[in-house]
Amino acid sequence: MHWRRRRWRVSEDLAAAALFASQRRVLVDRLWAPLCLAGLNVRLPEASAQILLNVLREVLDAESPTSDLLLPRSDLSRLLPDAAAALLAHRLRLRAAVRSLARHAGRWRLGSRAGVECDAVVLALPPDRAAAVAVRGAAGRCDAGTD
């Protein structure tokens, strides 16, 4: 493996997409892009090449059982998200557009059509939007947008 000979290092950090620029698009789309998203929780163009190589080194070049491949026997959404949604169904609001989010008297106030107050909020947003909301939230009020 090419990267193994190079001791899993790049001379300078760059976008992870550059690691696979010479490979066929179908291979990148079906193997490397999903691996990057699963391992780093970011897409190839935004991911660090060195960090992705570190993860690949631990998975592909490690001693067993560190690098054992485990395949689920059932749909993983049934194990966690579906079970959690069933447990919290009476308190869970899905696909609810929230225009603002503010901390008030130890609770969260959601600016939406329903005007909800709650103890906890899960921001199901892309990382860049969640980070922006969290930064503004630290100041006491944050606008989450309208979509």
Secondary structure, DSSP 4 states (H G I P E B T S, - for coil): -HHHHTTT--SS--BGGGGGTTS-HHHIIIIIHHHHHHHHSS-GGGSBHHHHHHHHHHHHSSPTTTT-----SS-HHHHTHHHHHHHTTTT---S---SEEEEETTEEEEESSS--EES-----S-HHHHHHHHHHHHTTEE-----
